[in-house]
Amino acid sequence: MLIKKSADVGRAVTNLLEEEGMTNGQMAFDLNVSTQLVSHYKHDRRPMQQDVGKQAIQIYNDNPEFVGDLLHEFSGGYTSPVFRGKAIERHRLAVEANAEREIKEALQKIEEVCLAKPPAVTTAEEKESIESMMDELVEARAFIDNLIMMLEKEYNISIMQRIKRLIPKWKSKGWLA
């Protein structure tokens, strides 16, 4: 994965300004850029540069959806997008139910797919099954990520603090070097 040098962040900036009740001027002040540049970001007339994106993540780290939007854009889609579509109910119980359903579908697919064969000798059909399993895992991950963002926002529980707290446990299990 390559972090892009710049990214179009119009939707992310617009959502942040609306959610936080901020003006372009306030964001410009926070990021030490011109109000006009914030307007350009907002309307996707200019991409946000990587250094400004990093600064924005540090400044607005209390808004997990904004951080998620920026990470998604700067990673070229490697991280999960924030689900805001028309068909998504954005209440925590609905997101939790969707995450649970997607996790169950992913677990079912894991049970169906056999990974015993070395990758070099898998058939086209087996590879297609593995791709289908990966799709289910990615969908589950996306709903898990969206649920975590929502929980962080609504309950004011830091994702980063949770990860930092878990790292010693992961190290003790030998999962991290």
C-alpha positions, 0 to 999 in steps of 0.5 A: 500500500502506498500513501498518496501524496495528495487526495480529494477530500471534499466529502470529508471536509464538508461532513466535518464542517457540518458535523462540527458546525465549523466555518471554512475560516475556522478550519483554515485557522486550525490547518494554517491554510487560507480560507480559499484553500479550504473552499477548494478542498471542500469542492474538490477543486484542489487535492489536500496534500499529505502533510496537511492531511496528517495535520488534519488527522492530528487536529481532528482526531476526536472525529473518527469518521473524518479520520476514516474518510482521510485515511480511506482517501490517502490510502487509495481505498485500502482502508474501509470507507465510512458508510453514509449511503442512502441504504445505511441506517446510521443508528448504532443498533443498526450498524451493530446488526449489520456488522453482526450479519456480515461477520456471520457471513464471513465465518460461514464462508471461512468454513466453506473454503479450504486453504489446505492446498498451496496457492501455486496449485489451486484451481481457478474454481478454488481461487474464485472461492478464496476471492469470494471469502476475501469479499466477505471478510472485507465487508465484515471488516468495513462494518466492524470499522464503521461500528468502531468509529460510531462507538468511539464517537458516541461513547467517547472511547478512543480507538487508539487508546484501546489499541495501545492498551491491547498491544502488550497483550498481543506481544505477550501472545507472540502476535507482535515482534 
